[in-house]
Amino acid sequence: MIVDYKTKIDYSDEKANKVAISESALSRTTLWCLKPGQHIHPHVHAGDHIWIVLEGEGRLLGVAGEPELSPGITATLPSGEPHGVVNSGSVGLVFLSISAGA
């Protein structure tokens, strides 16, 4: 499957918006779209997640030091550890979330 993420960007006025890109029995790819000030509360998953920032700026929540995010940054978020994000910039924050495993 080939997807141009720019055709999938979809913001919501109410909250961070999750757009499904692909899903199978062994993996899931989601495009997250956050307007300035929107956030995803820190939460945990049973599997690892990889976030790849495509557009905008943000800050990881629930992660030591609350690292800054910008285009080109990849964050590996280990299983069982809290993670979230806030759009700390003045434009939309767009990132891919990739999870894999059985």
C-alpha atoms as one frame of an Amber mdcrd trajectory, in Angstrom:
protein
   0.000   0.000   0.000   1.283   3.456  -0.924  -0.297   6.508   0.731   0.467
  10.223   0.446  -0.096  11.322   4.047  -0.951  14.872   2.911  -4.175  13.566
   1.354  -5.182  12.090   4.732  -4.655  15.150   6.975  -7.934  15.867   8.770
  -8.137  18.159  11.799 -10.984  18.261  14.305 -11.998  21.387  16.227 -12.906
  19.272  19.279  -9.808  17.129  19.860  -6.746  15.449  18.385  -7.895  13.495
  15.346  -6.822   9.940  14.556  -6.916   8.914  10.887  -6.455   5.219  10.047
  -3.884   4.684   7.304  -3.554   0.895   7.389  -4.269  -1.995   9.718  -3.569
  -5.713   9.558  -3.306  -8.572  12.030   0.343  -7.609  12.690   0.561  -3.838
  12.344  -1.262  -0.524  12.464  -0.360   2.884  11.030  -2.283   5.948  12.169
  -1.946   9.602  11.188  -2.507  11.967  14.103  -3.567  15.565  13.382  -3.545
  18.091  16.241  -4.414  21.772  16.072  -2.366  24.183  18.231  -3.001  23.474
  21.926  -4.606  20.065  21.351  -3.124  17.060  23.138  -3.211  13.322  23.679
  -3.151  12.520  27.409  -0.300  10.264  28.562  -1.368   6.625  28.262   0.233
   3.174  27.958   0.070   0.358  25.415   1.028  -3.318  25.528   3.266  -2.890
  22.457   5.917  -0.456  21.290   4.930   2.574  19.228   7.015   4.627  16.825
   6.024   8.226  16.162   7.428  10.068  13.141   6.799  13.824  13.092   5.876
  15.082   9.627   4.665  18.646  10.273   4.499  21.139  13.138   5.956  21.162
  16.633   5.046  19.488  19.868   6.247  18.172  23.195   6.153  14.584  24.446
   4.146  14.186  27.645   4.788  11.528  30.275   8.365  11.091  29.021  11.325
  12.278  31.114  12.310  15.803  30.131   9.243  16.220  27.894  11.355  16.287
  24.687  10.502  18.714  21.889   9.206  17.326  18.603   9.680  18.793  15.134
   9.583  17.495  11.543  11.966  14.589  10.998  12.050  13.519  14.660  11.338
   9.852  15.362  10.314   8.793  18.876  10.340   5.140  19.964   7.854   4.675
  22.805   8.400   1.399  24.683   5.618  -0.928  25.731   4.138  -0.166  29.146
   5.654   3.333  29.473   3.362   6.385  29.507   3.462   8.716  26.528   1.348
  11.536  25.162   1.832  14.721  23.176   0.774  18.356  23.065   0.896  20.618
  20.018   3.036  23.434  21.415   3.354  25.250  18.095   1.270  27.746  16.140
   0.382  25.405  13.234  -0.953  21.866  12.956   1.077  18.952  14.330   0.964
  15.859  12.112   2.714  12.577  12.944   2.544   8.921  12.034   2.070   6.373
  14.818   3.255   2.903  13.894   2.700  -0.185  16.019   3.650  -3.733  15.130
   3.403  -7.160  16.692   1.142 -10.106  17.096
